[in-house]
Amino acid sequence: MASGWARDDAVQEQIDSTIDDAVSRARRAMHHGASAEFCEECGEPIPQARRLALPGVQYCITCQQQRDDRQAASSLFNRRGSKDSQLR
């Protein structure tokens, strides 16, 4: 398939790269180490059940949801595949 200046496997490389990025993001988000007793963001106590369920947790549920929402909003756009990123 002719696609201008792109190599034949460019689409597959983009797909692989997107998957690699998602896996790396998920691995960084995994909890590890000792859990905090108090949220690092707001200082509220983290319930014992949450600390036992998620070893290494550092945030209360509310703050973690806010962090997840911010991360999700910033990861919706794939700059590698964007024509805008190619024009800049």
VOPAGU-2260 file (C-alpha; in pm, 1 decimal, decimal comma):
REM VOPAGU-2260
SITE   aa  ch    i         X         Y         Z
SITE  MET   A    0       0,0       0,0       0,0
SITE  ALA   A    1     149,6     330,2    -104,0
SITE  SER   A    2     145,7     586,5     174,5
SITE  GLY   A    3     380,0     860,2      66,5
SITE  TRP   A    4     706,8     872,0     256,8
SITE  ALA   A    5     606,7     626,6     531,4
SITE  ARG   A    6     757,2     279,3     545,6
SITE  ASP   A    7     532,9     -21,2     482,8
SITE  ASP   A    8     523,1    -114,7     852,7
SITE  ALA   A    9     467,3     239,2     986,6
SITE  VAL   A   10     106,3     173,7    1089,1
SITE  GLN   A   11     198,3    -138,7    1283,4
SITE  GLU   A   12     485,4      47,1    1452,0
SITE  GLN   A   13     242,7     318,3    1559,3
SITE  ILE   A   14       1,8      59,3    1701,1
SITE  ASP   A   15     285,1    -117,2    1886,0
SITE  SER   A   16     412,2     211,1    2023,5
SITE  THR   A   17      66,6     308,9    2149,1
SITE  ILE   A   18      32,3     -27,3    2323,8
SITE  ASP   A   19     382,8      -0,6    2472,0
SITE  ASP   A   20     299,3     345,5    2606,5
SITE  ALA   A   21     -22,3     218,1    2766,3
SITE  VAL   A   22     155,8     -77,3    2928,4
SITE  SER   A   23     431,5     149,7    3061,2
SITE  ARG   A   24     170,9     389,5    3203,0
SITE  ALA   A   25     -13,2     101,4    3370,1
SITE  ARG   A   26     307,6     -37,1    3521,4
SITE  ARG   A   27     400,8     304,5    3662,0
SITE  ALA   A   28      53,4     335,5    3812,8
SITE  MET   A   29      80,5       2,2    3994,3
SITE  HIS   A   30     110,9      36,8    4367,7
SITE  HIS   A   31     422,3     -86,4    4543,4
SITE  GLY   A   32     588,8     -44,2    4881,7
SITE  ALA   A   33     423,7      51,7    5207,8
SITE  SER   A   34      83,6     217,1    5210,4
SITE  ALA   A   35      46,4     564,9    5354,1
SITE  GLU   A   36    -185,1     612,7    5649,8
SITE  PHE   A   37    -280,9     960,6    5530,5
SITE  CYS   A   38    -346,4    1086,2    5177,0
SITE  GLU   A   39     -46,9    1266,2    5026,4
SITE  GLU   A   40    -280,2    1509,0    4847,2
SITE  CYS   A   41    -534,7    1615,2    5110,3
SITE  GLY   A   42    -406,4    1463,7    5435,2
SITE  GLU   A   43    -723,0    1268,2    5510,2
SITE  PRO   A   44    -681,8     920,2    5666,8
SITE  ILE   A   45    -678,5     630,9    5418,8
SITE  PRO   A   46    -912,1     352,3    5537,7
SITE  GLN   A   47    -744,3      31,1    5653,2
SITE  ALA   A   48    -947,2    -173,7    5402,2
SITE  ARG   A   49    -808,6      35,1    5113,8
SITE  ARG   A   50    -451,8       3,4    5242,5
SITE  LEU   A   51    -489,7    -375,4    5264,7
SITE  ALA   A   52    -654,7    -404,9    4922,5
SITE  LEU   A   53    -395,0    -187,9    4745,5
SITE  PRO   A   54     -46,9    -227,0    4892,4
SITE  GLY   A   55     148,7      94,6    4841,4
SITE  VAL   A   56    -155,8     320,1    4809,1
SITE  GLN   A   57     -70,8     687,3    4869,9
SITE  TYR   A   58    -401,3     867,3    4803,9
SITE  CYS   A   59    -757,4     854,7    4936,6
SITE  ILE   A   60   -1029,0     742,6    4697,9
SITE  THR   A   61   -1140,1    1097,7    4611,6
SITE  CYS   A   62    -788,9    1223,3    4534,3
SITE  GLN   A   63    -705,5     906,3    4339,7
SITE  GLN   A   64   -1017,8     951,5    4125,9
SITE  GLN   A   65    -918,6    1310,2    4051,6
SITE  ARG   A   66    -566,4    1201,0    3954,6
SITE  ASP   A   67    -708,5     924,2    3733,1
SITE  ASP   A   68    -947,2    1168,8    3565,1
SITE  ARG   A   69    -662,4    1413,2    3489,7
SITE  GLN   A   70    -449,6    1131,6    3350,2
SITE  ALA   A   71    -734,6     997,0    3138,2
SITE  ALA   A   72    -804,8    1340,3    2994,0
SITE  SER   A   73    -443,1    1385,7    2892,9
SITE  SER   A   74    -407,7    1040,4    2738,5
SITE  LEU   A   75    -707,8    1054,4    2502,5
SITE  PHE   A   76    -509,0    1215,9    2224,1
SITE  ASN   A   77    -238,7    1020,2    2041,7
SITE  ARG   A   78      13,7    1285,5    1933,8
SITE  ARG   A   79     219,4    1033,6    1735,5
SITE  GLY   A   80     -63,8     965,4    1495,5
SITE  SER   A   81    -186,2    1321,0    1478,2
SITE  LYS   A   82    -142,0    1517,2    1157,8
SITE  ASP   A   83    -109,5    1828,6    1374,0
SITE  SER   A   84     203,0    1686,2    1536,9
SITE  GLN   A   85     350,9    1619,6    1193,9
SITE  LEU   A   86     290,8    1980,0    1086,6
SITE  ARG   A   87     464,7    2131,6    1388,0
